Amino acid sequence: MVTPNAKIYGKYNSAEAYQLRDFLTRSGVVVEWSELNSDEEAKRLGASGLSDARLPICVLSQGSVLFRPTTRDLAAALDWFREPKHQDYDVAICGAGPAGLSAAVYAASEGLRTIVVERSAVGGQAASTSRIENYLGFPDGISGWELSTKARQQAQRFGAEIIVTAEGIGLGFDNGSLVGHLAGGGKIVTRAAICATGVEYAKLGLPNEERFLNHGFFYGAGPSEAVLSEGHVFIVGGGNSAGQAALHFAAYAERVTLLVRGQHLEDTLSTYLLERIEHSERIEVRTQSVLTSLEGGDSLTGITYKSCLTGEETCAKAQGVFVCIGGRPRTDWITPGPLYTDSAGYILTGDDLEGMEPPIGFWLDGRRPMLRESSMPGLFAAGDVRHNSIKRVATAVGEGATAVSMVHQYLSLKRRPIDYQNL
């Protein structure tokens, strides 16, 4: 399979251009960025000038020229977004991170008619990681987007459908089948489903946050932005994602500061990353420190952070801030009530549901939920979205495979035709 590439032309600090770069980079597309600095440069590309509302412009390797495209427009141009091919499926997987892609590979390779729906880029948060070095089988490491691209290709080779930039907005039952409703009015009818939607980055809720969002202030590891960074970059977070981001940016930026709320970085960071950060001359670590404010005009130019110990505040110039801290599970698209979660919103499955009354109208056959099965019969959970899951790529991959094994058991118990007249 040929890897596509793209050229993006736009103005400095364009939020729209960033979203395109980020989406394509996390999708494994080789992106070339060209900043437009004059009306003449814009006119040569078919725009009226720098003030043309049709900027940015994206040119894809197959010849398509898109003016101010959305990520959905890009997905359609790359043939990643389309309507479902079939009227019904054996298993529908929501989320194309490591757990979802693993489930797709195992389900499709074992003969199940499989569809995967992903609202953003394939790979989830893992696709933002510049290098994963502790994943089995890759002694030299592998980037998150490369691993995700290979997994997507593998799943598709076995026959799985993967639809990108399609968002689930509801899940319910109809005539014994699960029906997933998509934004835009589409729906997917399936005998079983796996929720592998992962988590979203937690929002800081800072003053001016919306003003500077994607204008110098970003959520995620910013894999597309490192090569564009020359000044002082701040990374917020103390986990492996933040550590990898700091090392990635340090190869390009003049200086990188890691802001960590905790007292000791070794409490949350893998040893191999900690040792590299300690030996990097471009990275400084500020523990027990929190970001308190953002400053600038049209884009971010500076920040203030505070010591949790002394309360002392420090102001600093900043070319960019990238927030890589824990998130909240993505379960709000499922009809509330029948789906039982813990207090933080993570899906309860299997033995975690022991002692709870089943939702009214469910579990009429008297059985208990299987391993990885939620309070909704036939809906399984895998990866970071599940209660008490271990937040590692390898664990998510294993959970995806386990969920498929449980789907086989469920389907063997609940074989029944789908009545399309009642859909």
Beta strands, then each sheet from edge to edge (+ up, - down):
strand 1: 5-10
strand 2: 30-35
strand 3: 57-60
strand 4: 65-67
strand 5: 89-94
strand 6: 114-118
strand 7: 161-164
strand 8: 168-174
strand 9: 177-182
strand 10: 187-195
strand 11: 199-201
strand 12: 217-219
strand 13: 232-236
strand 14: 255-260
strand 15: 283-287
strand 16: 289-296
strand 17: 300-307
strand 18: 313-317
strand 19: 320-323
strand 20: 327-329
strand 21: 379-381
sheet 1: 2+ 1+ 3- 4+
sheet 2: 7+ 6+ 5+ 10+ 9- 8+
sheet 3: 7+ 6+ 5+ 10+ 21+
sheet 4: 11+ 20-
sheet 5: 12+ 19+ 13+ 14+ 15+
sheet 6: 16+ 17- 18+
end
